Amino acid sequence: ACASTSIGPLYVWRNVNAVSRVSPGGGAGGFLKTSDNMGGGKIHVFHNTVLQPARPLEPGKTMGASSGLGWGGPMVNVISRNNVLHVTRRAISDRARDPLGDYDYDLFSAEFTAAEGQEKHGLRGVPVLAPNSGLEDGKGGFALAPGSPGFDAGVVIPIFNDGFAGAGPDLGAHEAGSAPMEFGVDAYRSKTAPGDKLPPRR
């Protein structure tokens, strides 16, 4: 949730979202909650991956998020770029059509509500992950496969994705060809000795 961003800027960057429930055994939740009218600070949402796990909780229901950006209430002052929003109900829910909202270069699998002209370079489709990667292998691989919607299709964001390979940045959290992602409080620390400089976080 980023609902109380009163000043900002806040950066939501290179996250992977898989299982999303509103409560134990409850329905599908959303990726980014923006329900507080007292906010208004700038929120940057760059290179995140929202997935639908293959194993359903029950027939006809998935474990992944139903909504991408704007779950739970109004969106205010949000900019999104290069995200993979594989959701079941609504990719972007800017029902008030916020004049400060700016959404583009995202891959989305469901409808979106926003002001006219948003997602001019966005892609509608479903991501295809590279072989031997994804939710089942446990190895931190979430890169898109060559030929997948969103592969090499992102826009350059200085400092955030300068190290991309190929014709352009891949959409989503994991650039193809880069090392597996690591998660948790000890991410990227296991291969360093005391005093070593840590590699950049992804």
Sine and cosine of phi, psi and omega as CSV:
sin_phi,cos_phi,sin_psi,cos_psi,sin_omega,cos_omega
0.00,0.00,0.64,-0.77,0.06,-1.00
-0.76,-0.65,0.50,0.87,-0.17,-0.99
-0.91,0.41,-0.48,0.88,-0.13,-0.99
-0.97,-0.24,0.53,0.85,0.04,-1.00
-0.97,0.24,1.00,-0.09,-0.12,-0.99
-1.00,0.04,-0.45,0.90,-0.02,-1.00
-0.85,-0.52,-0.84,0.54,-0.02,-1.00
0.98,0.22,-0.11,-0.99,0.04,1.00
-0.98,0.18,0.53,-0.85,0.10,-0.99
-0.93,-0.37,0.69,-0.72,0.00,-1.00
-0.91,-0.42,0.86,-0.52,0.11,-0.99
-0.96,-0.29,0.97,-0.25,-0.31,-0.95
-0.66,-0.75,0.80,-0.60,0.09,-1.00
0.81,0.59,0.80,0.60,0.13,-0.99
-0.97,-0.23,0.46,-0.89,0.11,-0.99
-0.89,-0.46,0.80,-0.60,-0.01,-1.00
-0.90,-0.43,0.79,-0.62,-0.02,-1.00
-0.85,-0.53,-1.00,0.01,0.00,-1.00
-0.96,0.27,0.74,-0.67,-0.03,-1.00
-0.62,-0.78,0.94,-0.33,0.01,-1.00
-0.77,-0.64,0.53,-0.85,0.04,-1.00
-0.99,0.16,-0.30,0.95,0.05,-1.00
-0.22,-0.97,0.26,-0.96,0.05,-1.00
-0.83,0.55,0.87,-0.49,-0.02,-1.00
0.98,0.20,0.04,1.00,-0.04,-1.00
-1.00,0.09,-0.11,-0.99,-0.03,-1.00
-0.97,0.23,0.05,-1.00,-0.03,-1.00
-0.93,0.37,0.63,-0.77,0.07,-1.00
-0.99,-0.16,-0.34,-0.94,0.00,-1.00
-0.84,-0.55,0.19,-0.98,0.00,-1.00
-0.99,0.15,-0.78,0.62,-0.10,-1.00
-0.84,-0.54,0.92,-0.39,-0.03,-1.00
-1.00,-0.02,0.79,-0.61,-0.07,-1.00
-0.69,-0.72,0.88,0.47,-0.22,-0.98
-0.96,-0.28,0.16,0.99,-0.11,-0.99
-0.96,-0.30,0.91,-0.41,0.02,-1.00
-0.94,0.35,-0.15,0.99,-0.01,-1.00
-1.00,0.05,0.04,1.00,-0.02,-1.00
-0.99,0.13,-0.82,-0.57,0.04,-1.00
0.93,-0.37,-0.21,0.98,0.04,-1.00
-0.95,0.32,0.39,-0.92,-0.06,-1.00
-0.93,0.37,0.74,-0.68,0.01,-1.00
-0.84,-0.54,0.86,-0.51,0.02,-1.00
-0.97,-0.24,0.83,-0.55,-0.03,-1.00
-0.88,-0.47,0.98,-0.21,-0.13,-0.99
-0.84,-0.54,0.73,-0.69,0.22,-0.97
0.81,0.58,0.78,0.63,0.11,-0.99
-0.96,-0.29,0.44,-0.90,0.00,-1.00
-0.84,-0.54,0.87,-0.50,0.08,-1.00
-0.93,-0.37,0.86,-0.50,-0.12,-0.99
-0.90,-0.43,0.27,-0.96,0.12,-0.99
-0.91,-0.41,0.97,-0.23,0.04,-1.00
-0.84,0.55,0.57,-0.82,-0.10,-1.00
-0.95,0.31,-0.46,0.89,-0.09,-1.00
-1.00,0.09,0.92,-0.39,-0.02,-1.00
-0.98,0.20,0.45,-0.89,0.12,-0.99
-0.94,0.35,-0.62,0.79,0.04,-1.00
-0.38,-0.93,0.29,-0.96,-0.06,-1.00
-0.80,0.60,0.75,-0.66,0.04,-1.00
1.00,0.07,-0.07,1.00,-0.01,-1.00
-0.82,-0.57,0.68,-0.74,0.05,-1.00
-0.98,-0.18,0.14,-0.99,0.03,-1.00
-1.00,-0.09,-0.19,0.98,-0.08,-1.00
-0.99,0.12,-0.02,-1.00,-0.06,-1.00
-0.95,0.32,0.57,-0.82,0.10,-1.00
-1.00,0.07,-0.48,0.88,-0.05,-1.00
-0.76,-0.65,0.46,-0.89,0.02,-1.00
-0.99,-0.12,-1.00,0.04,-0.02,-1.00
-0.98,-0.20,0.72,-0.69,0.07,-1.00
1.00,-0.09,0.34,0.94,0.03,-1.00
-0.94,0.33,0.70,-0.71,0.14,-0.99
1.00,-0.09,-0.18,0.98,-0.01,-1.00
0.31,-0.95,-0.21,-0.98,-0.11,-0.99
-0.90,0.44,0.53,-0.85,0.12,-0.99
-0.99,-0.17,0.69,-0.72,0.02,-1.00
-0.69,-0.73,0.84,-0.55,0.18,-0.98
0.88,0.48,0.73,0.68,0.00,-1.00
-0.95,-0.33,0.72,-0.70,0.15,-0.99
-0.88,-0.48,0.76,-0.65,0.02,-1.00
-0.82,-0.57,0.63,-0.78,0.05,-1.00
-0.53,-0.85,0.68,-0.73,0.22,-0.98
0.90,0.44,0.54,0.84,0.04,-1.00
-0.99,-0.11,0.47,-0.88,0.19,-0.98
-0.97,-0.25,0.91,-0.41,-0.07,-1.00
-0.89,-0.45,0.98,0.21,0.03,-1.00
-1.00,0.01,1.00,-0.03,-0.09,-1.00
-0.81,-0.59,0.14,-0.99,-0.10,-1.00
-0.96,-0.26,-0.31,0.95,-0.11,-0.99
-0.86,-0.50,-0.86,0.52,-0.04,-1.00
-0.53,-0.85,0.81,-0.58,-0.06,-1.00
-0.96,0.27,-0.72,0.69,0.04,-1.00
-0.74,-0.68,0.76,-0.64,-0.05,-1.00
-0.84,-0.54,0.96,0.28,0.07,-1.00
-0.98,-0.21,0.96,0.27,-0.10,-0.99
-0.91,0.41,-0.48,0.88,0.02,-1.00
-0.99,0.12,-0.08,1.00,-0.01,-1.00
0.79,0.62,0.85,0.52,-0.06,-1.00
-0.82,0.57,0.82,-0.57,0.00,-1.00
-0.91,0.42,-0.32,0.95,0.05,-1.00
-1.00,0.01,-0.15,0.99,0.01,-1.00
-0.93,0.36,0.61,-0.79,-0.06,-1.00
-0.52,-0.85,0.97,-0.25,-0.12,-0.99
-0.81,-0.59,0.80,-0.60,-0.01,-1.00
-0.26,-0.97,0.31,-0.95,0.05,-1.00
0.85,0.53,0.53,0.85,0.08,-1.00
-0.97,-0.23,0.47,-0.88,0.16,-0.99
-0.98,-0.18,0.84,-0.54,-0.08,-1.00
-0.71,-0.70,0.59,-0.81,-0.08,-1.00
-0.97,-0.25,-0.08,1.00,-0.05,-1.00
-0.71,-0.70,0.10,-0.99,-0.01,-1.00
-0.89,0.45,0.35,-0.94,0.13,-0.99
-0.71,-0.71,0.48,-0.87,0.05,-1.00
-0.90,-0.44,0.86,-0.51,-0.01,-1.00
-0.24,-0.97,0.12,-0.99,0.02,-1.00
-0.90,0.45,0.39,-0.92,0.02,-1.00
-0.86,0.50,0.64,-0.77,0.03,-1.00
1.00,-0.09,-0.11,0.99,0.03,-1.00
-0.97,0.23,0.42,-0.91,0.00,-1.00
0.82,0.57,0.70,0.71,0.04,-1.00
-0.88,0.48,-0.55,0.83,0.01,-1.00
-0.95,-0.32,0.19,0.98,0.01,-1.00
-0.94,0.34,0.36,-0.93,-0.03,-1.00
-0.85,-0.52,0.73,-0.68,0.10,-0.99
-0.99,-0.11,0.80,-0.60,0.01,-1.00
0.23,-0.97,-0.11,-0.99,-0.03,-1.00
-0.88,-0.48,0.76,-0.65,-0.01,-1.00
-0.93,0.37,0.54,-0.84,0.11,-0.99
-0.89,-0.46,0.89,-0.45,-0.02,-1.00
-0.99,0.17,0.45,-0.89,0.03,-1.00
-0.88,0.47,0.46,-0.89,0.03,-1.00
-0.83,0.56,0.55,-0.83,0.03,-1.00
0.87,0.49,0.56,0.83,0.08,-1.00
-0.67,-0.75,0.16,-0.99,0.06,-1.00
0.92,-0.40,-0.39,-0.92,-0.17,-0.99
-0.98,0.21,-0.40,0.92,-0.17,-0.99
-1.00,0.03,-0.42,0.91,-0.13,-0.99
-0.99,0.10,-0.35,0.94,0.02,-1.00
0.94,0.34,0.26,0.97,-0.08,-1.00
-0.97,-0.25,0.06,1.00,0.07,-1.00
0.99,0.17,0.37,0.93,0.02,-1.00
-0.99,-0.17,0.89,-0.46,-0.01,-1.00
-0.72,-0.70,0.47,0.88,-0.02,-1.00
-0.97,0.22,0.50,-0.87,0.09,-1.00
-0.97,0.26,0.52,-0.86,0.08,-1.00
-0.98,0.18,0.54,-0.84,0.14,-0.99
-0.81,0.59,0.71,-0.70,-0.05,-1.00
1.00,-0.04,-0.25,0.97,0.06,-1.00
-0.93,0.36,0.56,-0.83,0.19,-0.98
-0.81,0.58,0.74,-0.67,0.00,-1.00
0.99,-0.13,-0.19,0.98,0.01,-1.00
-0.95,0.31,0.83,-0.56,-0.02,-1.00
0.87,0.49,0.35,0.94,-0.16,-0.99
-0.96,-0.29,0.12,0.99,-0.06,-1.00
-1.00,0.09,0.14,-0.99,0.08,-1.00
-0.98,-0.19,0.57,-0.82,0.01,-1.00
-0.95,0.31,0.77,-0.64,0.08,-1.00
-0.88,-0.48,0.97,-0.24,-0.09,-1.00
-0.77,0.63,0.66,-0.75,-0.03,-1.00
0.98,0.19,-0.63,0.78,-0.10,-0.99
-0.99,0.17,-0.58,0.82,-0.06,-1.00
-0.63,-0.78,0.52,0.85,-0.02,-1.00
-0.87,0.49,-0.43,0.90,-0.11,-0.99
-1.00,0.00,0.43,0.90,-0.05,-1.00
-0.95,0.32,0.38,-0.93,0.07,-1.00
-0.92,-0.38,0.47,-0.88,0.04,-1.00
1.00,0.00,-0.33,-0.94,-0.10,-1.00
-0.96,0.27,-0.34,0.94,0.01,-1.00
-0.15,-0.99,0.16,-0.99,0.04,-1.00
-0.90,0.43,0.59,-0.81,0.15,-0.99
-0.97,0.24,0.53,-0.85,0.13,-0.99
-0.96,0.27,0.48,-0.88,0.02,-1.00
0.99,-0.13,-0.07,-1.00,-0.16,-0.99
-0.98,0.18,-0.38,0.92,-0.20,-0.98
-0.84,-0.55,0.90,-0.43,0.06,-1.00
-0.96,0.28,0.77,-0.64,0.02,-1.00
-0.85,0.53,0.68,-0.73,0.00,-1.00
1.00,-0.02,-0.20,0.98,0.03,-1.00
-1.00,0.05,0.25,-0.97,-0.04,-1.00
-0.90,0.44,0.42,-0.91,0.06,-1.00
-0.82,0.57,0.55,-0.83,0.04,-1.00
-0.96,0.29,0.49,-0.87,0.07,-1.00
-0.84,-0.54,0.56,-0.83,-0.11,-0.99
-0.78,-0.63,0.34,-0.94,0.06,-1.00
0.99,-0.11,0.05,-1.00,-0.09,-1.00
-0.92,0.40,-0.38,0.92,0.00,-1.00
-0.98,-0.19,0.26,0.97,-0.02,-1.00
-0.85,0.53,0.72,-0.70,0.06,-1.00
0.91,0.42,0.29,0.96,0.03,-1.00
-0.96,-0.29,-0.30,0.95,-0.15,-0.99
-0.92,0.39,-0.41,0.91,-0.07,-1.00
-0.96,-0.27,0.27,0.96,-0.03,-1.00
-0.88,-0.47,0.54,-0.84,0.07,-1.00
-1.00,-0.09,0.32,-0.95,0.03,-1.00
-0.80,0.60,0.75,-0.66,0.01,-1.00
1.00,-0.04,-0.25,0.97,0.03,-1.00
-0.94,0.34,0.51,-0.86,0.07,-1.00
-0.98,0.21,0.77,-0.64,-0.02,-1.00
-0.96,0.29,0.58,-0.82,0.10,-0.99
-0.93,0.38,0.35,-0.94,-0.03,-1.00
-0.90,0.44,0.61,-0.79,0.06,-1.00
-0.95,0.31,0.47,-0.88,0.02,-1.00
-0.90,-0.43,0.00,0.00,0.00,0.00
